[in-house]
Amino acid sequence: MSSTALLVIEGLWWTPEQKPKRPSVLAFLEGLESYKGDFNIYYSNFYEKVGFRRALTDDLMNTREDRLFLYVAAHGTDKRIGGLKSKTGMKIPEMFRVVRNAANYTNIEGVIIGSCSVGNNIDDFISTTKNSRIAWLFGYTCEISWMASTLIDVSIFEHLMKLKKSDLANRKKILNAFIKALGRFNGDYTLCKTKGKNIALKDAITLVVQPRSPGSKAQDETKYLLENLGWNKK
């Protein structure tokens, strides 16, 4: 049995009227699992805050693997995540609180928030990482393209899952894995279109890292990531 598991919590993206087949990130992750064959996937949907908490703490935490990665994939804004309408879903601070609490009694190593605009909440990213054993947390700062961001997320999981447990004590090794994962992509690619403005991939991401070593602090490493990808050049 694999010692690694990917926990996936996904909100609905479209109504049946909009897209009857209800596309999901799960198929992409199953493709990665079939290709790599070295981790298990546990999947759950959520509709609102109670559903999110139950999906994570009552369902997905009941795993035997000792290395866990969490993928939250849902609609997002600066203030909420999940829900098919702008004023539904779960407030961002509450979502991070549930994730932080879960990470305090399980071995969640890394988290991707695959949602529009949640990456603007940098204080929540740092606080969640600082007050848990999460080694890295990644997200987006604008209204992302669903297909493109899903492919980016898959690449990140592929590379970050390759790290050994001992590598989590080393900030540079964690960052190098992100550099390899994102190096497949063009930083100038238009990932978002917000209010008529195009936003490139290099301006659309947030990464916070806190290695599992004594004295390490949770830090926003987005600037370092862009510099080492060569994406900060005008």
DRENZA-740454 format. One record per residue (C-alpha): residue in one letter; chain; x, y, z. Coordinates in steps of 0.2 Angstrom, whole numbers. Layout:
% DRENZA-740454
<node residuo="a" cadena="A" xx="X" yy="Y" zz="Z"/>
...
END
This chain:
% DRENZA-740454
<node residuo="m" cadena="A" xx="0" yy="0" zz="0"/>
<node residuo="s" cadena="A" xx="6" yy="17" zz="-4"/>
<node residuo="s" cadena="A" xx="12" yy="29" zz="10"/>
<node residuo="t" cadena="A" xx="6" yy="44" zz="1"/>
<node residuo="a" cadena="A" xx="-12" yy="51" zz="-2"/>
<node residuo="l" cadena="A" xx="-19" yy="66" zz="-11"/>
<node residuo="l" cadena="A" xx="-35" yy="72" zz="-3"/>
<node residuo="v" cadena="A" xx="-46" yy="81" zz="-15"/>
<node residuo="i" cadena="A" xx="-61" yy="92" zz="-10"/>
<node residuo="e" cadena="A" xx="-70" yy="99" zz="-25"/>
<node residuo="g" cadena="A" xx="-84" yy="112" zz="-26"/>
<node residuo="l" cadena="A" xx="-96" yy="111" zz="-41"/>
<node residuo="w" cadena="A" xx="-91" yy="122" zz="-55"/>
<node residuo="w" cadena="A" xx="-106" yy="123" zz="-66"/>
<node residuo="t" cadena="A" xx="-124" yy="119" zz="-65"/>
<node residuo="p" cadena="A" xx="-131" yy="105" zz="-76"/>
<node residuo="e" cadena="A" xx="-139" yy="118" zz="-87"/>
<node residuo="q" cadena="A" xx="-122" yy="126" zz="-90"/>
<node residuo="k" cadena="A" xx="-112" yy="110" zz="-92"/>
<node residuo="p" cadena="A" xx="-122" yy="94" zz="-91"/>
<node residuo="k" cadena="A" xx="-107" yy="83" zz="-89"/>
<node residuo="r" cadena="A" xx="-101" yy="93" zz="-74"/>
<node residuo="p" cadena="A" xx="-82" yy="93" zz="-78"/>
<node residuo="s" cadena="A" xx="-71" yy="89" zz="-63"/>
<node residuo="v" cadena="A" xx="-52" yy="90" zz="-58"/>
<node residuo="l" cadena="A" xx="-53" yy="72" zz="-53"/>
<node residuo="a" cadena="A" xx="-50" yy="65" zz="-70"/>
<node residuo="f" cadena="A" xx="-34" yy="74" zz="-72"/>
<node residuo="l" cadena="A" xx="-28" yy="68" zz="-55"/>
<node residuo="e" cadena="A" xx="-32" yy="50" zz="-59"/>
<node residuo="g" cadena="A" xx="-22" yy="52" zz="-75"/>
<node residuo="l" cadena="A" xx="-7" yy="58" zz="-64"/>
<node residuo="e" cadena="A" xx="-10" yy="43" zz="-52"/>
<node residuo="s" cadena="A" xx="-11" yy="31" zz="-67"/>
<node residuo="y" cadena="A" xx="5" yy="38" zz="-74"/>
<node residuo="k" cadena="A" xx="15" yy="39" zz="-58"/>
<node residuo="g" cadena="A" xx="6" yy="24" zz="-48"/>
<node residuo="d" cadena="A" xx="14" yy="29" zz="-31"/>
<node residuo="f" cadena="A" xx="0" yy="38" zz="-22"/>
<node residuo="n" cadena="A" xx="-19" yy="35" zz="-18"/>
<node residuo="i" cadena="A" xx="-33" yy="48" zz="-21"/>
<node residuo="y" cadena="A" xx="-47" yy="51" zz="-9"/>
<node residuo="y" cadena="A" xx="-61" yy="63" zz="-16"/>
<node residuo="s" cadena="A" xx="-76" yy="72" zz="-9"/>
<node residuo="n" cadena="A" xx="-87" yy="86" zz="-14"/>
<node residuo="f" cadena="A" xx="-93" yy="100" zz="-4"/>
<node residuo="y" cadena="A" xx="-107" yy="113" zz="-6"/>
<node residuo="e" cadena="A" xx="-105" yy="125" zz="9"/>
<node residuo="k" cadena="A" xx="-96" yy="127" zz="25"/>
<node residuo="v" cadena="A" xx="-103" yy="113" zz="34"/>
<node residuo="g" cadena="A" xx="-100" yy="101" zz="19"/>
<node residuo="f" cadena="A" xx="-82" yy="107" zz="18"/>
<node residuo="r" cadena="A" xx="-78" yy="103" zz="36"/>
<node residuo="r" cadena="A" xx="-87" yy="86" zz="36"/>
<node residuo="a" cadena="A" xx="-78" yy="82" zz="19"/>
<node residuo="l" cadena="A" xx="-61" yy="85" zz="27"/>
<node residuo="t" cadena="A" xx="-63" yy="80" zz="45"/>
<node residuo="d" cadena="A" xx="-76" yy="67" zz="44"/>
<node residuo="d" cadena="A" xx="-71" yy="59" zz="28"/>
<node residuo="l" cadena="A" xx="-54" yy="62" zz="20"/>
<node residuo="m" cadena="A" xx="-45" yy="62" zz="37"/>
<node residuo="n" cadena="A" xx="-49" yy="43" zz="39"/>
<node residuo="t" cadena="A" xx="-34" yy="37" zz="29"/>
<node residuo="r" cadena="A" xx="-20" yy="26" zz="33"/>
<node residuo="e" cadena="A" xx="-6" yy="34" zz="23"/>
<node residuo="d" cadena="A" xx="6" yy="45" zz="33"/>
<node residuo="r" cadena="A" xx="10" yy="57" zz="20"/>
<node residuo="l" cadena="A" xx="-5" yy="68" zz="14"/>
<node residuo="f" cadena="A" xx="-7" yy="82" zz="1"/>
<node residuo="l" cadena="A" xx="-23" yy="92" zz="1"/>
<node residuo="y" cadena="A" xx="-31" yy="100" zz="-15"/>
<node residuo="v" cadena="A" xx="-45" yy="112" zz="-13"/>
<node residuo="a" cadena="A" xx="-53" yy="115" zz="-30"/>
<node residuo="a" cadena="A" xx="-68" yy="127" zz="-31"/>
<node residuo="h" cadena="A" xx="-75" yy="144" zz="-36"/>
<node residuo="g" cadena="A" xx="-67" yy="158" zz="-26"/>
<node residuo="t" cadena="A" xx="-66" yy="176" zz="-23"/>
<node residuo="d" cadena="A" xx="-56" yy="187" zz="-11"/>
<node residuo="k" cadena="A" xx="-69" yy="183" zz="3"/>
<node residuo="r" cadena="A" xx="-77" yy="166" zz="-1"/>
<node residuo="i" cadena="A" xx="-74" yy="149" zz="-8"/>
<node residuo="g" cadena="A" xx="-86" yy="137" zz="-15"/>
<node residuo="g" cadena="A" xx="-104" yy="139" zz="-20"/>
<node residuo="l" cadena="A" xx="-111" yy="143" zz="-38"/>
<node residuo="k" cadena="A" xx="-116" yy="160" zz="-33"/>
<node residuo="s" cadena="A" xx="-105" yy="175" zz="-27"/>
<node residuo="k" cadena="A" xx="-113" yy="176" zz="-10"/>
<node residuo="t" cadena="A" xx="-114" yy="158" zz="-6"/>
<node residuo="g" cadena="A" xx="-100" yy="146" zz="-1"/>
<node residuo="m" cadena="A" xx="-88" yy="147" zz="14"/>
<node residuo="k" cadena="A" xx="-79" yy="163" zz="21"/>
<node residuo="i" cadena="A" xx="-60" yy="162" zz="17"/>
<node residuo="p" cadena="A" xx="-54" yy="163" zz="36"/>
<node residuo="e" cadena="A" xx="-66" yy="149" zz="41"/>
<node residuo="m" cadena="A" xx="-59" yy="138" zz="27"/>
<node residuo="f" cadena="A" xx="-41" yy="141" zz="32"/>
<node residuo="r" cadena="A" xx="-46" yy="137" zz="50"/>
<node residuo="v" cadena="A" xx="-53" yy="120" zz="45"/>
<node residuo="v" cadena="A" xx="-38" yy="116" zz="35"/>
<node residuo="r" cadena="A" xx="-26" yy="122" zz="49"/>
<node residuo="n" cadena="A" xx="-35" yy="112" zz="62"/>
<node residuo="a" cadena="A" xx="-35" yy="96" zz="51"/>
<node residuo="a" cadena="A" xx="-16" yy="98" zz="48"/>
<node residuo="n" cadena="A" xx="-13" yy="99" zz="67"/>
<node residuo="y" cadena="A" xx="-18" yy="81" zz="69"/>
<node residuo="t" cadena="A" xx="-13" yy="73" zz="52"/>
<node residuo="n" cadena="A" xx="2" yy="74" zz="42"/>
<node residuo="i" cadena="A" xx="-3" yy="86" zz="28"/>
<node residuo="e" cadena="A" xx="13" yy="92" zz="20"/>
<node residuo="g" cadena="A" xx="6" yy="103" zz="6"/>
<node residuo="v" cadena="A" xx="-9" yy="112" zz="1"/>
<node residuo="i" cadena="A" xx="-15" yy="119" zz="-16"/>
<node residuo="i" cadena="A" xx="-30" yy="131" zz="-16"/>
<node residuo="g" cadena="A" xx="-36" yy="129" zz="-34"/>
<node residuo="s" cadena="A" xx="-48" yy="144" zz="-33"/>
<node residuo="c" cadena="A" xx="-50" yy="161" zz="-41"/>
<node residuo="s" cadena="A" xx="-42" yy="176" zz="-30"/>
<node residuo="v" cadena="A" xx="-40" yy="166" zz="-14"/>
<node residuo="g" cadena="A" xx="-21" yy="169" zz="-16"/>
<node residuo="n" cadena="A" xx="-24" yy="188" zz="-12"/>
<node residuo="n" cadena="A" xx="-26" yy="183" zz="7"/>
<node residuo="i" cadena="A" xx="-8" yy="182" zz="10"/>
<node residuo="d" cadena="A" xx="-10" yy="184" zz="29"/>
<node residuo="d" cadena="A" xx="-21" yy="169" zz="30"/>
<node residuo="f" cadena="A" xx="-9" yy="159" zz="19"/>
<node residuo="i" cadena="A" xx="5" yy="164" zz="32"/>
<node residuo="s" cadena="A" xx="-5" yy="161" zz="47"/>
<node residuo="t" cadena="A" xx="-11" yy="144" zz="42"/>
<node residuo="t" cadena="A" xx="6" yy="138" zz="38"/>
<node residuo="k" cadena="A" xx="14" yy="146" zz="53"/>
<node residuo="n" cadena="A" xx="1" yy="138" zz="65"/>
<node residuo="s" cadena="A" xx="2" yy="120" zz="58"/>
<node residuo="r" cadena="A" xx="14" yy="108" zz="51"/>
<node residuo="i" cadena="A" xx="10" yy="112" zz="33"/>
<node residuo="a" cadena="A" xx="27" yy="115" zz="24"/>
<node residuo="w" cadena="A" xx="20" yy="124" zz="8"/>
<node residuo="l" cadena="A" xx="4" yy="132" zz="3"/>
<node residuo="f" cadena="A" xx="0" yy="138" zz="-15"/>
<node residuo="g" cadena="A" xx="-14" yy="148" zz="-23"/>
<node residuo="y" cadena="A" xx="-20" yy="161" zz="-36"/>
<node residuo="t" cadena="A" xx="-23" yy="179" zz="-35"/>
<node residuo="c" cadena="A" xx="-36" yy="182" zz="-49"/>
<node residuo="e" cadena="A" xx="-50" yy="174" zz="-59"/>
<node residuo="i" cadena="A" xx="-40" yy="159" zz="-66"/>
<node residuo="s" cadena="A" xx="-43" yy="149" zz="-82"/>
<node residuo="w" cadena="A" xx="-50" yy="132" zz="-76"/>
<node residuo="m" cadena="A" xx="-41" yy="121" zz="-88"/>
<node residuo="a" cadena="A" xx="-24" yy="130" zz="-87"/>
<node residuo="s" cadena="A" xx="-24" yy="131" zz="-68"/>
<node residuo="t" cadena="A" xx="-29" yy="113" zz="-67"/>
<node residuo="l" cadena="A" xx="-14" yy="108" zz="-77"/>
<node residuo="i" cadena="A" xx="-2" yy="119" zz="-67"/>
<node residuo="d" cadena="A" xx="-9" yy="111" zz="-51"/>
<node residuo="v" cadena="A" xx="-6" yy="93" zz="-58"/>
<node residuo="s" cadena="A" xx="12" yy="98" zz="-62"/>
<node residuo="i" cadena="A" xx="15" yy="105" zz="-44"/>
<node residuo="f" cadena="A" xx="8" yy="89" zz="-36"/>
<node residuo="e" cadena="A" xx="19" yy="78" zz="-48"/>
<node residuo="h" cadena="A" xx="35" yy="87" zz="-42"/>
<node residuo="l" cadena="A" xx="31" yy="90" zz="-24"/>
<node residuo="m" cadena="A" xx="26" yy="72" zz="-21"/>
<node residuo="k" cadena="A" xx="43" yy="67" zz="-27"/>
<node residuo="l" cadena="A" xx="51" yy="75" zz="-11"/>
<node residuo="k" cadena="A" xx="57" yy="64" zz="3"/>
<node residuo="k" cadena="A" xx="51" yy="67" zz="20"/>
<node residuo="s" cadena="A" xx="68" yy="73" zz="25"/>
<node residuo="d" cadena="A" xx="67" yy="86" zz="11"/>
<node residuo="l" cadena="A" xx="54" yy="95" zz="20"/>
<node residuo="a" cadena="A" xx="67" yy="102" zz="32"/>
<node residuo="n" cadena="A" xx="75" yy="111" zz="17"/>
<node residuo="r" cadena="A" xx="67" yy="127" zz="11"/>
<node residuo="k" cadena="A" xx="78" yy="127" zz="-5"/>
<node residuo="k" cadena="A" xx="73" yy="109" zz="-10"/>
<node residuo="i" cadena="A" xx="55" yy="113" zz="-8"/>
<node residuo="l" cadena="A" xx="57" yy="129" zz="-19"/>
<node residuo="n" cadena="A" xx="67" yy="119" zz="-32"/>
<node residuo="a" cadena="A" xx="52" yy="107" zz="-34"/>
<node residuo="f" cadena="A" xx="41" yy="122" zz="-37"/>
<node residuo="i" cadena="A" xx="53" yy="129" zz="-50"/>
<node residuo="k" cadena="A" xx="53" yy="112" zz="-59"/>
<node residuo="a" cadena="A" xx="34" yy="111" zz="-58"/>
<node residuo="l" cadena="A" xx="31" yy="129" zz="-65"/>
<node residuo="g" cadena="A" xx="46" yy="129" zz="-77"/>
<node residuo="r" cadena="A" xx="36" yy="119" zz="-89"/>
<node residuo="f" cadena="A" xx="25" yy="134" zz="-92"/>
<node residuo="n" cadena="A" xx="27" yy="152" zz="-99"/>
<node residuo="g" cadena="A" xx="26" yy="165" zz="-86"/>
<node residuo="d" cadena="A" xx="19" yy="177" zz="-98"/>
<node residuo="y" cadena="A" xx="4" yy="166" zz="-102"/>
<node residuo="t" cadena="A" xx="-13" yy="175" zz="-99"/>
<node residuo="l" cadena="A" xx="-20" yy="165" zz="-85"/>
<node residuo="c" cadena="A" xx="-33" yy="177" zz="-80"/>
<node residuo="k" cadena="A" xx="-44" yy="190" zz="-88"/>
<node residuo="t" cadena="A" xx="-51" yy="202" zz="-74"/>
<node residuo="k" cadena="A" xx="-62" yy="217" zz="-78"/>
<node residuo="g" cadena="A" xx="-55" yy="217" zz="-96"/>
<node residuo="k" cadena="A" xx="-37" yy="216" zz="-90"/>
<node residuo="n" cadena="A" xx="-26" yy="202" zz="-95"/>
<node residuo="i" cadena="A" xx="-15" yy="195" zz="-80"/>
<node residuo="a" cadena="A" xx="0" yy="184" zz="-84"/>
<node residuo="l" cadena="A" xx="3" yy="168" zz="-74"/>
<node residuo="k" cadena="A" xx="19" yy="176" zz="-66"/>
<node residuo="d" cadena="A" xx="7" yy="189" zz="-58"/>
<node residuo="a" cadena="A" xx="-6" yy="177" zz="-53"/>
<node residuo="i" cadena="A" xx="2" yy="165" zz="-40"/>
<node residuo="t" cadena="A" xx="6" yy="165" zz="-21"/>
<node residuo="l" cadena="A" xx="17" yy="153" zz="-13"/>
<node residuo="v" cadena="A" xx="21" yy="152" zz="6"/>
<node residuo="v" cadena="A" xx="34" yy="140" zz="13"/>
<node residuo="q" cadena="A" xx="38" yy="134" zz="31"/>
<node residuo="p" cadena="A" xx="51" yy="120" zz="31"/>
<node residuo="r" cadena="A" xx="50" yy="107" zz="45"/>
<node residuo="s" cadena="A" xx="65" yy="112" zz="54"/>
<node residuo="p" cadena="A" xx="68" yy="121" zz="70"/>
<node residuo="g" cadena="A" xx="67" yy="140" zz="69"/>
<node residuo="s" cadena="A" xx="60" yy="140" zz="52"/>
<node residuo="k" cadena="A" xx="47" yy="153" zz="48"/>
<node residuo="a" cadena="A" xx="32" yy="154" zz="36"/>
<node residuo="q" cadena="A" xx="37" yy="166" zz="22"/>
<node residuo="d" cadena="A" xx="30" yy="172" zz="6"/>
<node residuo="e" cadena="A" xx="42" yy="165" zz="-7"/>
<node residuo="t" cadena="A" xx="33" yy="171" zz="-22"/>
<node residuo="k" cadena="A" xx="46" yy="184" zz="-27"/>
<node residuo="y" cadena="A" xx="60" yy="171" zz="-25"/>
<node residuo="l" cadena="A" xx="50" yy="159" zz="-36"/>
<node residuo="l" cadena="A" xx="48" yy="172" zz="-50"/>
<node residuo="e" cadena="A" xx="66" yy="177" zz="-49"/>
<node residuo="n" cadena="A" xx="73" yy="159" zz="-51"/>
<node residuo="l" cadena="A" xx="60" yy="155" zz="-65"/>
<node residuo="g" cadena="A" xx="67" yy="171" zz="-74"/>
<node residuo="w" cadena="A" xx="49" yy="177" zz="-74"/>
<node residuo="n" cadena="A" xx="52" yy="194" zz="-65"/>
<node residuo="k" cadena="A" xx="61" yy="201" zz="-81"/>
<node residuo="k" cadena="A" xx="51" yy="214" zz="-90"/>
END
